[in-house]
């Protein structure tokens, strides 16, 4: 997902090669999405807005604390400090709609309920 996002985002920089990138350090962080499975099964009866907000908060929490740990060891592959709505350069609040949507997509992918 990140490779696609960074590839598409490169168009804004007039880079028509659309080269996407990530860090190998991101794989265990993205692996934390596995925890959305048990969370989504507990939230299945809640309204979509509540579920999306909870997923967004979960994703922001993992991103913030993993970024804090990586930054402490000079290994953080992202730095949002120049973005307008950043928190400590680790998360961007303007990404909330993207994480909201991603959380709901993950919910559908990992759902054991085939409805």
PEJOSUL-V62475 format. One record per run of one state. SS is the DSSP state (A for helix, B for strand, O for the rest). FROM is the first residue (numbers start at 0). TO is the last residue. If there is no record, write none. Layout:
SS/FROM/TO
SS/FROM/TO
This chain:
O/0/0
A/1/12
O/13/24
A/25/42
O/43/46
A/47/71
O/72/84
B/85/86
O/87/89
B/90/91
A/92/109
O/110/114
